Amino acid sequence: MVRQMCLSLPQNAGPPLLAAGDRLSVRATGVMLDDEFVDLTPTQLAMLRALVARPGHVLTRVESAHAMPGPGDESAVEMAITRLRSALRDPSIVQTVVKRGYRLAVDPG
């Protein structure tokens, strides 16, 4: 059973996105960034999933607050995005859209 899971899980992860020159694929508890797994907190993972759900589109601060586990306000959203950028080690993967929100910096494909 473990062998079958190891074979099928990568196929179920969905195709990787290219963001800011990096190959990004969301997993259950983190993200594969190129060929390296980066473990994320539940809040970081929720924010990344919300951004990946609509790559390249702006996720407003209100939508970002709703994506967070538990209550969130604008300050909590900013802190979550800052921590996500830090965890990804390339802050340009998540772009700030002034006065609107955030978006995943997807490469034209």
N, CA, C and O of each residue as an XYZ file, in Angstrom:
436
protein
N       0.819     -1.181      0.000
C       0.000      0.000      0.000
C       0.874      1.261      0.000
O       0.574      2.219     -0.713
N       1.938      1.267      0.783
C       2.839      2.416      0.831
C       3.478      2.649     -0.535
O       3.600      3.785     -0.993
N       3.874      1.577     -1.164
C       4.479      1.701     -2.495
C       3.492      2.328     -3.480
O       3.873      3.195     -4.267
N       2.243      1.903     -3.446
C       1.225      2.466     -4.333
C       1.019      3.952     -4.062
O       0.868      4.743     -4.993
N       1.014      4.326     -2.791
C       0.863      5.745     -2.438
C       2.032      6.558     -2.963
O       1.840      7.652     -3.494
N       3.233      6.036     -2.819
C       4.422      6.750     -3.297
C       4.391      6.935     -4.811
O       4.900      7.926     -5.335
N       3.798      5.985     -5.498
C       3.704      6.100     -6.951
C       2.593      7.051     -7.370
O       2.744      7.769     -8.359
N       1.477      7.072     -6.639
C       0.334      7.859     -7.085
C       0.319      9.289     -6.561
O      -0.243     10.162     -7.221
N       0.911      9.563     -5.405
C       0.857     10.912     -4.851
C       1.467     11.976     -5.757
O       0.846     13.025     -5.930
N       2.635     11.772     -6.342
C       3.155     12.804     -7.242
C       2.230     13.075     -8.425
O       2.161     14.205     -8.908
N       1.529     12.068     -8.888
C       0.617     12.262    -10.010
C      -0.601     13.066     -9.588
O      -1.159     13.805    -10.399
N      -1.026     12.938     -8.336
C      -2.200     13.644     -7.850
C      -1.905     15.069     -7.411
O      -2.831     15.815     -7.092
N      -0.655     15.462     -7.386
C      -0.280     16.789     -6.912
C      -0.634     17.877     -7.907
O      -0.667     19.050     -7.534
N      -0.895     17.539     -9.138
C      -1.180     18.540    -10.156
C       0.108     19.020    -10.787
O       1.195     18.813    -10.248
N      -0.024     19.658    -11.925
C       1.180     20.118    -12.614
C       1.828     21.274    -11.857
O       1.135     22.109    -11.277
N       3.140     21.318    -11.866
C       3.803     22.434    -11.184
C       3.585     23.738    -11.946
O       3.412     23.740    -13.165
N       3.595     24.831    -11.214
C       3.517     26.159    -11.810
C       4.919     26.731    -11.894
O       5.780     26.397    -11.079
N       5.148     27.573    -12.855
C       6.401     28.324    -12.911
C       6.116     29.703    -12.349
O       5.306     30.452    -12.895
N       6.785     30.033    -11.258
C       6.583     31.324    -10.605
C       7.937     31.942    -10.297
O       8.748     31.364     -9.573
N       8.167     33.110    -10.849
C       9.430     33.837    -10.648
C      10.636     32.967    -10.972
O      11.671     33.049    -10.310
N      10.492     32.134    -11.994
C      11.598     31.283    -12.431
C      11.757     29.991    -11.657
O      12.670     29.214    -11.935
N      10.884     29.746    -10.689
C      10.951     28.530     -9.882
C       9.771     27.622    -10.207
O       8.675     28.100    -10.498
N      10.000     26.310    -10.156
C       8.935     25.318    -10.327
C       8.292     25.091     -8.972
O       8.973     24.716     -8.018
N       6.996     25.311     -8.874
C       6.306     25.291     -7.593
C       5.137     24.323     -7.663
O       4.317     24.394     -8.579
N       5.061     23.413     -6.690
C       3.976     22.443     -6.625
C       3.552     22.268     -5.170
O       4.347     21.840     -4.334
N       2.304     22.598     -4.874
C       1.795     22.527     -3.501
C       1.572     21.072     -3.111
O       1.038     20.285     -3.892
N       1.984     20.724     -1.903
C       1.807     19.383     -1.338
C       0.941     19.483     -0.087
O       0.438     20.559      0.239
N       0.769     18.381      0.603
C      -0.123     18.328      1.767
C       0.328     19.250      2.902
O      -0.505     19.916      3.516
N       1.617     19.297      3.185
C       2.099     20.092      4.319
C       3.132     21.131      3.918
O       3.775     21.736      4.776
N       3.292     21.339      2.632
C       4.291     22.295      2.177
C       4.260     22.445      0.673
O       3.224     22.273      0.032
N       5.413     22.767      0.128
C       5.519     23.028     -1.300
C       6.846     22.476     -1.817
O       7.877     22.571     -1.152
N       6.798     21.903     -3.008
C       8.032     21.541     -3.705
C       8.447     22.777     -4.488
O       7.712     23.255     -5.352
N       9.611     23.280     -4.184
C      10.149     24.446     -4.860
C      11.372     23.972     -5.617
O      12.413     23.685     -5.026
N      11.236     23.894     -6.932
C      12.186     23.204     -7.792
C      12.262     21.760     -7.301
O      11.255     21.055     -7.377
N      13.387     21.293     -6.810
C      13.482     19.906     -6.353
C      13.621     19.799     -4.840
O      14.073     18.776     -4.327
N      13.235     20.848     -4.127
C      13.391     20.872     -2.674
C      12.032     21.069     -2.001
O      11.249     21.934     -2.395
N      11.765     20.249     -0.977
C      10.526     20.385     -0.222
C      10.696     21.449      0.844
O      11.683     21.453      1.580
N       9.726     22.356      0.923
C       9.720     23.399      1.943
C       8.478     23.186      2.800
O       7.351     23.285      2.315
N       8.696     22.895      4.069
C       7.600     22.694      5.016
C       7.003     24.054      5.361
O       7.737     25.005      5.630
N       5.664     24.151      5.354
C       4.980     25.405      5.649
C       4.052     25.244      6.839
O       3.562     24.150      7.118
N       3.817     26.344      7.533
C       2.837     26.344      8.609
C       1.443     26.285      7.986
O       1.297     26.556      6.794
N       0.423     25.940      8.760
C      -0.936     25.917      8.205
C      -1.365     27.254      7.598
O      -2.038     27.278      6.568
N      -0.983     28.355      8.223
C      -1.350     29.670      7.684
C      -0.621     29.941      6.373
O      -1.227     30.410      5.409
N       0.678     29.648      6.332
C       1.440     29.847      5.095
C       0.872     28.991      3.978
O       0.737     29.448      2.843
N       0.542     27.755      4.298
C      -0.004     26.840      3.305
C      -1.365     27.321      2.800
O      -1.640     27.247      1.603
N      -2.211     27.809      3.695
C      -3.527     28.321      3.294
C      -3.382     29.517      2.358
O      -4.105     29.623      1.368
N      -2.451     30.415      2.668
C      -2.229     31.581      1.805
C      -1.708     31.152      0.437
O      -2.161     31.656     -0.591
N      -0.759     30.225      0.429
C      -0.213     29.762     -0.845
C      -1.282     29.057     -1.674
O      -1.368     29.272     -2.883
N      -2.094     28.222     -1.037
C      -3.174     27.538     -1.770
C      -4.143     28.542     -2.391
O      -4.593     28.353     -3.520
N      -4.462     29.602     -1.662
C      -5.361     30.628     -2.199
C      -4.740     31.323     -3.409
O      -5.439     31.628     -4.376
N      -3.437     31.573     -3.359
C      -2.751     32.213     -4.488
C      -2.646     31.272     -5.677
O      -2.825     31.691     -6.821
N      -2.358     30.002     -5.415
C      -2.193     29.012     -6.483
C      -3.536     28.693     -7.158
O      -3.574     28.321     -8.331
N      -4.621     28.840     -6.417
C      -5.942     28.538     -6.976
C      -6.255     29.418     -8.185
O      -6.979     28.998     -9.088
N      -5.714     30.627     -8.204
C      -5.907     31.541     -9.337
C      -4.574     32.203     -9.666
O      -4.379     33.386     -9.387
N      -3.657     31.440    -10.260
C      -2.312     31.971    -10.508
C      -2.337     33.210    -11.393
O      -2.979     33.231    -12.443
N      -1.628     34.235    -10.950
C      -1.538     35.472    -11.709
C      -2.642     36.463    -11.417
O      -2.512     37.641    -11.751
N      -3.730     36.020    -10.801
C      -4.823     36.915    -10.452
C      -4.597     37.501     -9.062
O      -3.962     36.879     -8.210
N      -5.118     38.695     -8.845
C      -4.937     39.358     -7.558
C      -5.868     38.756     -6.517
O      -7.070     38.617     -6.747
N      -5.309     38.407     -5.386
C      -6.057     37.955     -4.224
C      -6.150     39.167     -3.299
O      -5.142     39.610     -2.749
N      -7.356     39.702     -3.130
C      -7.504     40.904     -2.315
C      -7.171     40.607     -0.865
O      -7.092     39.448     -0.457
N      -6.979     41.658     -0.097
C      -6.681     41.466      1.327
C      -7.856     40.822      2.054
O      -7.661     40.032      2.977
N      -9.069     41.157      1.642
C     -10.257     40.556      2.252
C     -10.302     39.062      1.932
O     -10.557     38.245      2.816
N     -10.056     38.704      0.666
C     -10.020     37.285      0.289
C      -8.897     36.559      1.030
O      -9.055     35.410      1.445
N      -7.772     37.237      1.189
C      -6.644     36.646      1.909
C      -7.018     36.382      3.364
O      -6.667     35.340      3.917
N      -7.730     37.321      3.982
C      -8.139     37.148      5.381
C      -9.092     35.968      5.515
O      -9.035     35.229      6.498
N      -9.972     35.789      4.527
C     -10.911     34.659      4.557
C     -10.195     33.331      4.309
O     -10.664     32.285      4.757
N      -9.075     33.362      3.606
C      -8.325     32.131      3.315
C      -7.545     31.644      4.532
O      -7.195     30.467      4.618
N      -7.274     32.541      5.465
C      -6.484     32.180      6.640
C      -7.290     31.290      7.582
O      -8.497     31.475      7.739
N      -6.621     30.328      8.206
C      -7.321     29.546      9.235
C      -7.542     30.428     10.465
O      -6.598     31.035     10.970
N      -8.743     30.500     10.933
C      -9.048     31.351     12.076
C      -9.268     32.785     11.644
O      -9.201     33.110     10.459
N      -9.532     33.637     12.619
C      -9.806     35.039     12.274
C      -8.546     35.744     11.786
O      -7.439     35.476     12.252
N      -8.745     36.647     10.842
C      -7.606     37.385     10.310
C      -8.015     38.785      9.917
O      -9.120     39.001      9.419
N      -7.126     39.735     10.138
C      -7.365     41.102      9.706
C      -6.231     41.505      8.760
O      -5.387     40.678      8.414
N      -6.213     42.759      8.348
C      -5.212     43.200      7.380
C      -3.791     43.024      7.915
O      -2.889     42.652      7.164
N      -3.588     43.282      9.183
C      -2.270     43.118      9.790
C      -1.838     41.653      9.783
O      -0.681     41.343      9.501
N      -2.769     40.758     10.092
C      -2.459     39.324     10.096
C      -2.140     38.842      8.684
O      -1.263     37.997      8.504
N      -2.844     39.370      7.682
C      -2.592     39.003      6.289
C      -1.187     39.433      5.886
O      -0.445     38.655      5.286
N      -0.819     40.668      6.214
C       0.513     41.162      5.869
C       1.607     40.313      6.516
O       2.620     40.004      5.887
N       1.393     39.942      7.771
C       2.378     39.107      8.476
C       2.448     37.719      7.844
O       3.536     37.165      7.687
N       1.304     37.156      7.482
C       1.278     35.830      6.855
C       2.008     35.849      5.511
O       2.757     34.923      5.200
N       1.796     36.882      4.727
C       2.472     36.999      3.423
C       3.976     37.171      3.629
O       4.772     36.566      2.911
N       4.365     37.980      4.592
C       5.794     38.174      4.890
C       6.447     36.857      5.279
O       7.548     36.546      4.823
N       5.776     36.088      6.114
C       6.328     34.799      6.545
C       6.337     33.789      5.403
O       7.262     32.984      5.300
N       5.326     33.822      4.551
C       5.304     32.938      3.387
C       6.470     33.260      2.465
O       7.174     32.356      2.014
N       6.678     34.535      2.184
C       7.798     34.944      1.328
C       9.125     34.479      1.913
O       9.999     34.010      1.183
N       9.274     34.606      3.208
C      10.500     34.181      3.875
C      10.694     32.672      3.751
O      11.804     32.207      3.493
N       9.628     31.916      3.932
C       9.718     30.456      3.841
C      10.075     30.011      2.428
O      10.808     29.038      2.250
N       9.561     30.717      1.426
C       9.829     30.352      0.030
C      11.231     30.754     -0.403
O      11.696     30.317     -1.456
N      11.901     31.560      0.370
C      13.277     32.007      0.120
C      13.434     32.872     -1.127
O      14.540     33.330     -1.414
N      12.378     33.101     -1.860
C      12.411     34.008     -3.001
C      11.178     34.895     -2.898
O      10.099     34.510     -3.347
N      11.328     36.077     -2.315
C      10.169     36.925     -2.083
C       9.436     37.345     -3.355
O       8.276     37.753     -3.295
N      10.100     37.249     -4.497
C       9.450     37.683     -5.740
C       8.383     36.701     -6.225
O       7.657     37.010     -7.170
N       8.272     35.526     -5.601
C       7.236     34.561     -5.985
C       5.850     35.120     -5.670
O       4.902     34.894     -6.422
N       5.735     35.845     -4.567
C       4.469     36.482     -4.185
C       4.640     37.983     -4.352
O       5.440     38.606     -3.654
N       3.887     38.557     -5.278
C       3.988     39.982     -5.565
C       2.905     40.761     -4.837
O       1.788     40.276     -4.656
N       3.249     41.970     -4.424
C       2.263     42.891     -3.859
C       1.705     43.735     -4.996
O       2.456     44.286     -5.801
N       0.392     43.830     -5.052
C      -0.274     44.722     -5.998
C      -0.798     45.880     -5.156
O      -1.753     45.720     -4.396
N      -0.172     47.040     -5.293
C      -0.447     48.186     -4.435
C      -1.940     48.509     -4.408
O      -2.603     48.577     -5.443
N      -2.443     48.705     -3.193
C      -3.840     49.063     -2.918
C      -4.848     47.984     -3.301
O      -6.053     48.226     -3.243
N      -4.375     46.786     -3.696
C      -5.311     45.735     -4.102
C      -5.115     44.446     -3.330
O      -6.075     43.914     -2.772
N      -3.873     43.919     -3.283
C      -3.644     42.658     -2.610
C      -2.359     42.003     -3.073
O      -1.323     42.657     -3.199
N      -2.436     40.711     -3.325
C      -1.243     39.906     -3.653
C      -1.556     38.967     -4.814
O      -2.712     38.621     -5.062
N      -0.498     38.562     -5.520
C      -0.652     37.577     -6.586
C       0.611     36.755     -6.702
O       1.702     37.181     -6.322
N       0.427     35.562     -7.238
C       1.531     34.668     -7.516
C       2.179     35.132     -8.814
O       1.484     35.349     -9.807
N       3.487     35.286     -8.819
C       4.220     35.802     -9.983
C       4.451     34.670    -10.986
O       5.570     34.176    -11.123
N       3.394     34.264    -11.681
C       3.521     33.170    -12.635
C       4.250     33.640    -13.880
O       4.078     34.766    -14.346
N       5.074     32.736    -14.404
C       5.807     33.031    -15.630
C       4.887     32.807    -16.818
O       4.080     31.878    -16.807
N       4.996     33.645    -17.843
C       4.175     33.399    -19.038
C       4.541     32.061    -19.653
O       5.715     31.714    -19.784
N       3.540     31.344    -20.017
C       3.861     30.016    -20.459
C       3.389     29.668    -21.774
O       3.618     28.550    -22.237
